[in-house]
């Protein structure tokens, strides 16, 4: 009888220890599912290409802590899907094997004139966390970079026809010429608990060198960690 009680106590102790370890692991495995809402800008863009404030990007990432799960410093990597929307006041134009942007007439009325890029990404970052405070929350600083493959580009226009007066035009053009499909850049996130301010500095042009204007993306926005 005593032997059975000892065995039962050992089993209970093992279960409680395993549960505590799982809770600890779950804590250090947080910040896995990431949602970002970003405002887009182009660095060194030509004067005749202006972006509207509605130029936004949406990013969904699934991250995993590779090293340092039980530490204040960790190395994380994952997979992401980025959609960039650039609302512009010019039309892309192909001429003499080069892509340029022709400004739209101010008298034209249009509801949409945007370029969209969709990219699958491989982000990597060093994650630095403070110790938990009395509210069981932490401050966080995440620094890193990401590489990507842009698998779709599109231009969408809806409004007055720029060529035919008094007519409407709705069109979508996929696979814009001379786009740079391989991308990479630097990332930084700073925040508290599940909300962070984020920034991305692109080191690659959206279009191939000498084939289109130099349009390097720069994004700032908010990051929400769902889980």
ABEGO torsion letter per residue (X at the ends): XAAAAAAAAAAAAAAAAAAAAAAAAAAAABGABBBBBBBBBBBGBBAABBBBAABBBBBBBBBBBABGAABABBBBBBBBBBBBBBBBABBBBBBGGBBBBBBBBAABBBABBBBBBBBBBBBBBBBBBBBBBAAGBBBBBBBBBBBBBBABBBBBBBEBBAABBGBBBBBBBBGBBGBBABBBBBBBBBBBEABBBBBBBBABBABBBGABBBBBBBBBEBBBBAX
